Amino acid sequence: MLDLKWKNLTDDQWDELEGNAGDTASFRWPRPNSSVNNNSPHHSTVWGESCVDVRHFDCIGFVNWCLSEVLSQPVHYGIGNFVAKSVGTAIQLPKAQLGDIVTIGADHIGFVSENRTVMEARDAVSGVVESPFSAARWTQCFRLPDSMWK
């Protein structure tokens, strides 16, 4: 598993990530009480799919998911929010540090991780990968305000 210590995941979040995604029984959740289909034998269960070998993230979806997990609230940014500087402060690429967000124009986004690598959801074949940080590849860097993390 990738080293994601910087995300400050709770024990419950780690358990969920490390759980057996191949066990479809673990993807059953109680459905909130509803008057719809109460006569159905399946009205009280929501079924989900196994996530084994399924790549669910695009690049901004990955960034939003990570931020949502760390901030414990939904985050729905677009890459354009960063490029337009409505989220975060622009930082010079050589000064990028752990947790900063890097973009390639308005087309791609990732997180600077430990050892100046980048965590990014690259494509459906590669999924989430850790790649070398290169100022030749990434065009902009943004730092989120400290107030977001409190």
Buried (B, 14 or more C-beta within 10 A) or exposed (E): EEEBEBBEBEEEBEEEBEEEBEEEEEEEEEBEEEEEEEEEEEEBEEEEEEEEEEBEBBBBEBBBBBBEBBEEEEBEBBBEBBBEEEBBEEBEBEEBEEBBBBBBEBEBBBBBBEEEBBBBBBEEEEBBBBBEBEEEEBBBBBBBEEEEEE
